[in-house]
Amino acid sequence: MMTVLFTGMVVLSVLFGLLTGRMDAVSTAAITSCGKGVELVLSLLGAMCLWSGVMEVARKAGLTELLSRLFSPVTRRLFRGIRPKGKAMEAITMNLAANLLGLGNAATPLGITAMQEMAKEERSGKVATNNMILFVVLNTASLQVIPTNLILLRTQAGSQNPAELIPAVWLASLASILVGVTAAKLLERMGRR
C-alpha cells in the first residue's frame, strides 16, 4: 500500500513539474530530499543503537524485572493470557517504560520484540491477537512523563519555555489511552459474540 502511495506521489510530482515547466525544481527537491533522508536515517539509527544498548544494560542489571513487577498490576489485567514472567511481558513492560520516559527510539526495537514474543507465546501465526492489537494501541497513544521529542523540537524552534506544554501533553495522552483501551476492549468483546 505504501509503495503505491509513494509511487503515486512521485509520478504526480513529475507530471506537475512537466506541466508547469518546473522540472528543475522537481530535480532539486529530489536530490536534497534524498540527502536529508540519509541524514535522518543515520541520526535515528544512532539513537536507536544507543538506547537499545542502554535498555540491554538495564535488562542485565535487573531493571526490567523490577519494572515488570511495578507494572504487573496493570499489565496482567490488560494483557490476559500472556505469562506474567515471560519474555513477551518483559518486552511489553520495557516498551511501555521507554515510551513513558519519552525514549521513542528505544521503544521501537522493544515493541518489535514484544510483538514477536507475543506471536510465539500465543501461537498466532500471521494474525494479530487481541493482546497485539491492544499493545499497538498503547504503544501509539503512549503516555510520556517527559516528552523529549516535543521539548527538543520546541527548543530548536527557539521557544523560551519548551516544556510548558507538558501538562497538555499529559492530558491528551491520558485521554487517547483511555479512549484507545476502551475501544480495543469493546471491540474484543464484540468479536467474541
C-alpha positions in Angstrom: 0.0 0.0 0.0 2.8 2.5 0.9 4.6 1.6 -2.3 1.6 2.6 -4.3 1.1 5.8 -2.3 4.8 6.9 -2.7 4.9 5.9 -6.4 1.7 8.0 -6.9 3.3 11.0 -5.2 6.4 10.8 -7.3 4.5 10.4 -10.5 2.2 13.3 -9.7 5.2 15.5 -8.8 7.0 14.7 -12.0 3.8 15.2 -14.0 3.0 18.6 -12.4 6.7 19.6 -12.9 6.4 18.8 -16.6 3.0 20.6 -17.0 4.2 23.8 -15.1 7.7 23.8 -16.7 9.4 23.4 -13.2 11.3 20.2 -13.7 14.4 21.9 -12.3 12.6 22.4 -9.0 11.5 18.7 -9.0 15.1 17.6 -9.7 16.5 19.9 -6.9 13.9 18.7 -4.5 14.5 15.0 -5.3 18.3 15.4 -4.7 18.0 17.4 -1.5 15.3 15.2 -0.1 17.5 12.1 -0.7 20.3 13.7 1.3 18.0 14.7 4.1 16.6 11.2 4.2 20.0 9.7 4.6 20.8 12.1 7.4 17.6 11.3 9.2 18.1 7.5 8.9 21.7 7.8 10.2 20.6 10.0 13.2 17.7 7.7 14.0 20.0 4.6 13.7 22.5 6.1 16.1 19.8 7.0 18.6 18.2 3.5 18.3 21.6 1.8 18.8 22.4 4.0 21.8 19.0 3.4 23.6 18.9 -0.3 22.6 22.3 -0.6 24.3 21.1 1.3 27.4 18.0 -0.9 27.6 20.1 -4.1 27.3 22.3 -2.9 30.2 19.1 -2.2 32.2 17.9 -5.7 31.4 21.2 -7.3 32.6 21.1 -5.1 35.7 17.7 -6.5 36.6 15.8 -3.3 36.0 13.4 -5.0 33.6 12.4 -7.4 36.2 11.8 -4.6 38.7 9.7 -2.7 36.1 7.8 -5.8 35.3 6.8 -6.2 38.9 6.0 -2.5 39.2 3.7 -2.5 36.1 2.3 -6.0 36.7 -1.0 -5.0 38.4 -1.9 -3.1 35.2 -0.3 -5.3 32.6 -1.7 -8.5 34.0 -5.3 -7.1 33.7 -4.7 -5.6 30.2 -2.8 -8.5 28.6 -4.7 -11.6 29.7 -3.2 -14.8 28.5 0.4 -13.5 28.5 2.6 -15.2 31.0 3.5 -12.5 33.7 7.1 -13.6 33.9 7.6 -14.5 30.2 9.7 -12.8 27.6 6.7 -11.2 26.0 5.6 -9.4 29.2 9.2 -8.3 29.8 9.4 -6.7 26.3 5.9 -5.2 26.7 6.9 -3.7 30.1 10.2 -2.3 28.7 8.5 -0.8 25.7 5.9 0.9 28.0 8.7 2.2 30.3 10.7 3.5 27.3 7.6 5.3 26.0 6.8 6.6 29.5 10.3 8.2 29.6 9.9 9.7 26.1 12.5 7.4 24.6 10.7 6.6 21.4 13.9 5.4 19.7 14.4 2.8 22.4 10.8 1.8 22.3 10.7 0.8 18.7 13.0 -2.3 18.8 11.4 -3.2 22.1 8.0 -3.0 20.5 9.1 -5.2 17.7 10.5 -7.7 20.1 7.2 -7.6 22.2 5.1 -8.4 19.1 7.4 -11.3 18.1 7.3 -12.7 21.6 3.5 -12.4 21.8 3.2 -14.1 18.4 5.3 -17.0 19.7 3.5 -17.2 23.1 0.0 -17.0 21.6 0.8 -19.1 18.5 -1.0 -16.6 16.4 0.9 -17.1 13.1 0.4 -14.1 10.9 -2.9 -12.9 12.6 -2.8 -10.2 15.2 -4.3 -11.3 18.5 -6.3 -9.1 20.8 -3.3 -8.6 23.0 -1.2 -7.5 20.0 -3.9 -5.0 19.0 -4.1 -3.6 22.5 -0.3 -3.3 22.6 -0.3 -1.3 19.4 -3.0 1.0 20.8 -1.0 1.5 24.0 2.2 2.0 22.0 0.7 4.5 19.7 -1.1 6.5 22.4 1.7 6.2 24.9 1.7 8.4 28.0 5.0 10.3 28.3 6.2 11.7 31.6 8.9 13.6 29.8 8.1 14.2 26.1 11.7 14.6 25.0 11.0 14.9 21.3 8.5 17.7 21.9 10.9 19.6 24.1 13.7 19.1 21.6 11.7 20.4 18.7 10.4 23.4 20.7 14.0 24.2 21.8 15.2 24.0 18.2 12.4 26.3 17.1 13.6 28.9 19.7 10.9 28.5 22.4 11.5 30.4 25.6 9.9 27.7 27.7 9.9 24.5 25.7 8.4 22.4 28.5 5.3 24.5 29.1 3.1 22.1 27.0 3.8 19.1 29.3 0.5 19.2 31.2 -1.4 19.5 27.9 0.6 16.5 26.6 -0.2 14.5 29.7 -4.0 15.2 29.4 -4.1 14.5 25.7 -2.1 11.3 26.1 -4.2 10.1 29.0 -7.4 10.8 27.1 -6.1 8.9 24.0 -5.0 6.0 26.1 -8.4 5.8 27.8 -10.3 6.0 24.5 -8.0 3.6 22.8 -8.0 0.9 25.5 -11.8 1.2 25.9 -12.3 0.9 22.2 -9.9 -2.1 21.9 -11.6 -3.9 24.8 -15.1 -3.2 23.5 -14.2 -4.5 20.0 -12.6 -7.5 21.6 -15.9 -8.3 23.4 -17.9 -7.7 20.3 -15.6 -10.1 18.4 -16.3 -13.0 20.8 -20.0 -13.0 20.1 
